């Protein structure tokens, strides 16, 4: 999983109203990969897009008060970009893991039945 950016809009109770519906329609037009996963121990549905869409992803994530987005570069290196500060924190390498391994972790992603996690 390389050259990707992962983001969620499903935090708290922000998912109500017409703005949310319009934003979700806008995301759907980009044909994202749907991601099931866990972040900091909390199950969370997310989206995954090409890294070329980074500016758009940041804008959408800010609309939904997201703390950070996950960026995976061409070498598989993973970074959390904190939206309130712009700081990019290197957190390791995105690797494929088994479902059993993923379930033992606080954070992981599942795309089309394949599990991924960041190993530091």
C-alpha positions, 0 to 999 in steps of 0.5 A, a space after each residue: 500500500 504505497 502513495 496513499 492517504 487515509 482519512 476518516 469523516 466518522 468521528 463523534 456526531 458530525 455526521 448530520 445535516 446537508 453539508 455532510 451529505 454533500 461532502 460524502 457525495 463529493 468523496 464518492 465521486 473520487 472513487 475512494 477505497 473503503 477502509 475498515 479499521 481501528 485508530 487508537 483502539 477505536 473502530 473507525 471507517 475511513 477512506 483511502 485515496 491517491 496521494 495526489 489528492 492530499 490537499 483535497 483530503 486535508 480540506 475534507 478532514 478539517 471539515 469533520 474535525 479530524 485530528 490527523 490523516 495517515 500518509 503512506 509514501 512511495 517507499 511505504 513510509 507512514 506519517 501522521 499529519 496533524 491538521 491543526 499544526 501541520 506537523 508530519 510525524 514519521 510512525 514507521 512502515 505500512 505492512 501487510 498483517 494477518 487478521 489475528 495480528 491486526 486484532 492485537 493492535 491499537 491501529 490497523 486498516 482493512 481494505 478488500 479483506 486485506 489487513 495493514 498496520 504500521 510497524 515502527 
